[in-house]
Structure formats: structure tokens, C-alpha cells
């Protein structure tokens, strides 16, 4: 998992199923960032996440 401009990597993650992961990210400043997941098959379309 990467957030922002691809500069922040998840602290940890687990694969819950073929279509779901759980990730823990480091603290970020308040605001909305684009979250992506990268695998051997490529990078996902991003989803917006708002840090409060």
C-alpha cells in the first residue's frame, strides 16, 4: 500500500482474501490522499482516503 505521491509505504499488511487486504499506515498530516496497492500484476486504481 502506498499513499500520497507514492512516498509512504504501509507499516504492515495482511492478505484477508483474494479481494481484500488490511494495511496499517504511518501517521500522516490531515488531508485526502490516494491509496494504491502494487503487486506483481501492476498497481491498482487508487481510492481516496481522508486522514483527520
N, C-alpha and C positions, 0 to 999 in steps of 0.2 A: 504494500500500500504506500502510495506517495501522496503528499498533499501540497498545495500551493503550486509553485513553479517546478515541482518535481524535486524539491530540495530536502524534504522531510520524509524520512522512512519510518515505518511502524517500529515501535519498540519490540513488540511481539505480535504473533498472529497464530490462529489455529484454523484448520480447514474443518468446517462443520458438516459440509455436504458437497456434492458436485456443483452446487449453485450458490453456496453461502460460505463466507469466512467471517471471523471475528478478529478485529485488529485493535491494538492499543497504540495510540499515537502520543508523542510527547506534547507538552503544553504548547499552545500557540497563542499569539495575540488574538483578541476578539476580531471577528470578521468572517466572511464566507470564503471558503476555499474549494477548489476542485479536487476530488479524491479519485485516484485511479488505481488499478491493480495491474501489475505486469507479470505475465507468465511466459513460458517458452513459446506459446502461441501468439504473443503480442500483448498490447496494452488495451485495457478496457476503455470504453467510453466513460468519461468522468461523471460523477454525481456531485452535486453541491452539498456541502456540509457547513453549518454555521457554528463557529466557536463563540461562546458567550463570555 
